[in-house]
Structures are given as C-alpha cells and as structure tokens.
Amino acid sequence: MIVEKKEVYPTVAGILLFGKAEVIRLQFLDGARIEYTVIEGKEWISDDEKRFTSKDITGPLILVLPKIMKLIMSDILDKFASLTEDKIRRVEIPAIPREVIREALCNAIMHRDYTECRPIQVDKFSNRIEVKNPGFSLKPEEDFDKNGSFARNTIITTVFRELLFSECKGYGIKFTQQKMRKMGFPIPLIETTRSKNLFTFTILPQLLNDQKNIEWLKRFKKFDLSDEEAKTLVILRELGGLRSTDYKALNNVDDETSISQMEKLQRLGLIEKRNNIGSVYYVPAYTLWNSLEADSKVSRNEHIALDEDSLSPKLTVIPAEVIPAISNDNLSLVAEVIKEVQKAGKRPHSEVIRSLVMKLCSIQPFTAGQLAVLLERNSRWLQREYLKEMLQANELERLYPDVPSHKKQAYFVKQKAELNKAS
C-alpha cells in the first residue's frame, strides 16, 4: 500500500496479488494472464480438425496459481501405486511430480516481466510441458545449479514464499533438476533469451530407462553408444533439437566429455551441428531422422519389420531447422515438394512458386518463415509478393483469421480442390 495525503492506494504488486479480476484484466490486459493450451501431438499443429484447446486464467495471483495447477494436474496421466501390502488401497502418482510443475509455474509468475503485455504461456504437448514467461533470467544461466536468486518482483516473490507456494528459496531450478533426475526423468530444460525477453522451462515426462525406450535404442546397438549418448537420442526424438548447454546439464558432464560425445554422434551421422545467435545447438541427422520416419510407418502398419540397415535417406532434403515443425505423418509429403523446389532452380517462374506454396500449405499450415526456408526465399519478399495476394484471392487462409498479426500465424489451403486448379 502507498499512503499519500492521508489517502491509501494499492501498489502494482498489491493489485496483481489481491485485486479483483476485472481490475487486473483492465489495468494489465495480457500482462497478468496465463494462457493454458493443450496440443494434440508433439508439435503446435498436429491435426487439421483438432489442433488445440486453450483456456485463459486471469485474476489475483494468489488464486491463479491453484487454478492453473488444477488444470494441468487433471490433464496429466496418472500412474497407480499400492499404498499397503494388502493392495486394497492405492494412491495416484502423477506422471510428472507435482512439486516440479508448481516450481515451474511459481518461477514464471514470480519472475516474469509485468511491463510486457504478453501472457505466460503453458503449452501441454503429448510429450512435454513448456512454460514460457516474458522476462529473461536475471540470474546467469551458468549459475542455475547454484543457490541464490535475482528477484525481478520482490514483493510478489516474498508473498509467494510466505504462503509456501514456492518452497525453494533461491534454488527452485536446482530442486526441479534433482527431483526429476531422482525419478529417472530428464532434467527440465531451461532457455533464457535476452533478445526476446523470454524464459522457457521445458518438462519432459519421458522415463529414460523404460522398456519402450530400451527397445527403440536397440536399433543403434552397432554404434556402441554410452548412456549419455543414448539418452541424447531419446531427447532429440522428442524435441527435435538440443543446445550444447542442455547436453551438459542433462548428462551432468564437463565440457571436454560433452564435446567428445557430441563429435562422436556427428561422425555417426546421428546429429548435425547448427549455429544460432549466441548459441550452438544440434538436430537429428539423416540416420536418426530416417529411424523416426520408419517409426511413423510402423505406427500406421505395425506388421512392418524395422531394420536400421534398410532405412532410406530421403528425408535429408528437408531443411533441419523446419523438421521439428512438421508432423511425422507429413514428413514424406513435404520431402516430395522440396524435391520439386530443388528441380525448379534459383529463378523459377512466379507460377511455379505459387504452385509450390499451395502444395506445401495443403499438407499442413506453415508460417511465413517456415515457407521461406522450405522454398529458399526471403520471408518478407515471400509475404509481399505471394502470400498477401494469395490471401486476397482466397487461395490461402490464415490459421488465426481474426488476428492477422498473431505471432504464430500460419497459412493453409482449406480445399484441396484448389490445389488441383493451381497445378
């Protein structure tokens, strides 16, 4: 509270913590909202009919946390364990520890940048949960495993800890890593980006030593992989990419060991190195991607025998940075279009580019950036010369028609008959 001329006014922190939902919504717009989205599949778009379901949570922060916790926990598949030797009673054990989810949410609420008019995003995919909040970490990334914190919102942080919402004072990330590692899960992956003013916390409920993963890794037996290298393949299968800093944290190894093991995986054709702004990351190379394509076929035709020596290298035509955005069922279809792109050469006729855009967008929705990479063109040029005109001609549709500037805006062909006309 602030006292001025005998008048008492609430502080910003006071309104956010205890204010009425209507006041918070009016004063902060998206700056105090949590957007919870459940996506069917491993990627943002997995099915044209049932892409995702989304819920908005707005209100005083002391009530928002229990609400979002309840939503997430109800969506997580439970495992059952006996409480007593007579096996009469049982207790539900969440697939992800409750404490880990709570710490991820508390971290986002306590340390987000409330001057940014963007919501906290909680995205639940079939294989992971991502918690994203505006506000890069004030604590250096190399110190995440050490005690101590740098609070951006001191009052909110203090209230949350006094209410025991967050039990870890200054070592929340370290606590979640220890908890997940103890239960046999990969540790949460942390990414903080100053240029985007963004903090991302990714939780993978993927038991590394379960029978399904052990069976999957048998196809790489001839490579004589270490436990750390095998674990990396499982993570890459789920996420499609991994930073070098993530590799060290996941496997708890030093720089020398990390470099040596990653170079080995590159020599074997399992991963490829990519350079991003300020960091190095790795994506699956042809040997691993061909294995994933075979998995997709097996899921549709279980009788097909899987043999690593029979895997074909046809998916290498797809740019590695776009592969994670393409569902497994669509990889082969996109690969065929990319072959047409390569045949078209560097200066194809405008109608050829138009036709290729139609073919790609009839497979699944793509963003302008993704289309630019697939077509080997400049994103702004592609939007100006083609996408804008094709939208006006009703050849393409926006994934978010009511919000043209949506940050995840993508384009698709609703009627496949239009594709035939364009061809």
Buried (B, 14 or more C-beta within 10 A) or exposed (E): EEEEEEEEEBEBBBBBBBBEBEEBBEEBEBBBBBBBBBBBBBBBBBEEEEBBEEEEBBBBBBEBBEBBBEBBBEEBEEEEEEEEEEEEEEEEEBEBBEBBBBBBBBBBBBBBBBEBEBBBBBBBBEBBBBBBBBBBBEBEBEEBBEEEBEBBBEBBBEBBBEEEBBEBEBBBBBBBBEBBBEEEBBBBBBBBBEEEBBBBBBBBBBBBEEEEBEEBBEBBEEBEBBEBBBBBBBBBBBBBBBBBBBBBBBBEBEEEBBBEBBEBBBEBBBBBBBEEEEBEBBBBBBBBBBBBBBBBBEEEEEEEEBEBEEBEEBBBBBEBBBBBBBBBBBBBBBBEBBEBBEEBEEEBEEEBBBBBBBBBBBBBBBBBBBBBBBBEBEBEEBBEBBBEEBBEEEBBBBBEEEEEEEEEBBBBBEEEEBBEEBE
